[in-house]
Amino acid sequence: METPLSLLDQTIVKVENILEKKYPEFISFGQGSYTISRGSSQVMLIIRPFSNNETCVQCISHVVMGATITPELMTFLLRKNAEINWGAFGLLFDNTIVFSHSIAGANIDENELGTTIDSVAIIADHYDDEIVSLAGGKRAKDMQDL
């Protein structure tokens, strides 16, 4: 299955209209990729293909970079994944700790996207200090200040 380009374009228009209304400070990187700064976190939005009649809007926040990845940290993150019923923590290839949540995009509305962005930002902002205290590293905000 391949997502039609027209469906991706429609999702991009819907998302941009919502971002302009709710988050006018957003930055567009083109091709359905955006970022929003919230608290000590940044939320990236990426519109992706999903199926022949659906798109995906991924909201992802880099929570901590440069943390020491230990069994204790991994247990902490996995337990939080079991407790938090909205999104999940993960590790990128360079061990950056992220928090992400994805939603369907073809029929996205303002409430759904706003709730997703705000939830990802709030969770990342809340847990970044706790993770740095537990495993070191730098928050996304710390990396912006360099």
C-alpha positions as CSV (number, residue, x, y, z in Angstrom):
1,M,0.0,0.0,0.0
2,E,1.2,3.4,-0.8
3,T,-0.2,6.7,0.5
4,P,-1.3,9.0,-2.3
5,L,0.7,12.3,-2.5
6,S,-2.6,14.2,-2.6
7,L,-3.5,12.7,0.8
8,L,-0.2,13.7,2.3
9,D,-0.6,17.2,0.8
10,Q,-4.1,17.5,2.3
11,T,-2.8,16.5,5.7
12,I,0.0,19.0,5.5
13,V,-2.5,21.8,4.7
14,K,-4.7,20.8,7.7
15,V,-1.8,20.6,10.1
16,E,-0.3,23.9,9.0
17,N,-3.7,25.6,9.4
18,I,-4.0,24.2,12.9
19,L,-0.4,25.2,13.8
20,E,-0.9,28.7,12.5
21,K,-3.9,29.1,14.7
22,K,-2.7,27.4,17.9
23,Y,1.1,27.6,17.7
24,P,2.0,30.6,15.6
25,E,5.6,30.4,16.7
26,F,6.1,27.0,15.0
27,I,8.9,26.5,12.5
28,S,8.4,24.7,9.3
29,F,11.2,22.7,7.7
30,G,9.1,22.0,4.6
31,Q,7.7,18.7,3.3
32,G,5.5,18.2,6.4
33,S,8.1,18.7,9.1
34,Y,7.7,21.2,11.9
35,T,9.0,22.1,15.4
36,I,7.4,23.8,18.4
37,S,9.2,24.9,21.5
38,R,7.3,24.3,24.8
39,G,8.8,24.7,28.2
40,S,12.2,23.0,28.3
41,S,11.2,20.7,25.4
42,Q,10.7,20.9,21.6
43,V,8.1,18.9,19.8
44,M,8.8,17.9,16.2
45,L,5.9,17.0,14.0
46,I,6.5,14.8,10.9
47,I,3.7,13.9,8.5
48,R,4.4,10.4,7.2
49,P,2.7,8.0,4.7
50,F,0.7,5.2,6.4
51,S,-1.7,3.4,4.1
52,N,-3.6,4.0,0.8
53,N,-6.2,6.0,2.7
54,E,-4.5,7.3,5.8
55,T,-1.5,9.4,6.9
56,C,0.4,9.5,10.2
57,V,1.3,12.6,12.2
58,Q,4.2,11.7,14.5
59,C,5.0,14.0,17.4
60,I,8.4,13.4,18.9
61,S,10.4,15.2,21.6
62,H,14.1,14.8,22.3
63,V,14.0,14.5,26.0
64,V,17.7,14.0,27.0
65,M,20.8,13.7,25.0
66,G,24.1,12.2,26.4
67,A,22.6,10.3,29.3
68,T,24.4,7.2,30.6
69,I,22.3,4.3,29.4
70,T,22.1,1.9,32.3
71,P,19.8,-1.0,33.2
72,E,18.3,1.2,36.0
73,L,17.5,3.9,33.4
74,M,16.0,1.4,31.0
75,T,13.9,-0.1,33.8
76,F,12.7,3.5,34.7
77,L,11.8,4.3,31.1
78,L,10.0,1.0,30.6
79,R,8.0,1.4,33.8
80,K,7.0,4.9,32.7
81,N,5.9,3.5,29.4
82,A,3.6,1.1,31.3
83,E,2.3,4.0,33.5
84,I,1.8,6.7,30.9
85,N,-1.1,6.0,28.6
86,W,-0.2,8.5,26.0
87,G,2.9,7.8,23.9
88,A,6.2,6.1,24.9
89,F,9.8,6.7,25.6
90,G,12.4,5.4,23.2
91,L,16.1,5.5,22.3
92,L,17.4,6.8,19.0
93,F,20.5,5.4,17.3
94,D,22.8,7.8,19.3
95,N,21.1,7.0,22.6
96,T,19.1,10.2,22.7
97,I,16.0,9.6,24.8
98,V,12.8,10.6,23.1
99,F,9.2,10.6,23.9
100,S,6.7,10.2,21.0
101,H,3.1,9.7,20.1
102,S,1.6,9.3,16.6
103,I,-2.0,9.9,15.4
104,A,-3.9,9.4,12.2
105,G,-3.7,12.4,10.0
106,A,-6.2,12.2,7.2
107,N,-9.1,13.5,9.3
108,I,-7.1,15.3,12.0
109,D,-8.8,18.1,13.9
110,E,-7.5,21.0,16.1
111,N,-8.4,19.3,19.4
112,E,-6.7,16.1,18.5
113,L,-3.5,17.7,17.2
114,G,-3.4,20.2,20.1
115,T,-3.8,17.6,22.7
116,T,-1.1,15.4,21.2
117,I,1.4,18.3,20.9
118,D,0.7,19.5,24.4
119,S,0.8,16.0,26.0
120,V,4.1,15.2,24.3
121,A,5.6,18.5,25.4
122,I,4.3,18.3,29.0
123,I,5.6,14.7,29.5
124,A,9.0,15.5,28.0
125,D,9.2,18.7,30.0
126,H,8.3,16.9,33.2
127,Y,10.6,13.9,32.8
128,D,13.7,15.6,31.4
129,D,14.9,16.9,34.7
130,E,14.2,13.5,36.4
131,I,16.1,11.6,33.7
132,V,19.1,14.0,33.9
133,S,19.2,13.6,37.6
134,L,19.1,9.8,37.2
135,A,21.5,9.4,34.3
136,G,23.1,12.7,33.4
137,G,23.0,14.3,30.0
138,K,21.4,17.5,28.7
139,R,17.7,18.5,28.1
140,A,16.7,19.8,24.7
141,K,16.6,23.3,26.1
142,D,20.2,22.9,27.3
143,M,21.2,22.0,23.8
144,Q,19.5,25.1,22.4
145,D,21.4,27.3,24.8
146,L,24.8,26.2,23.6
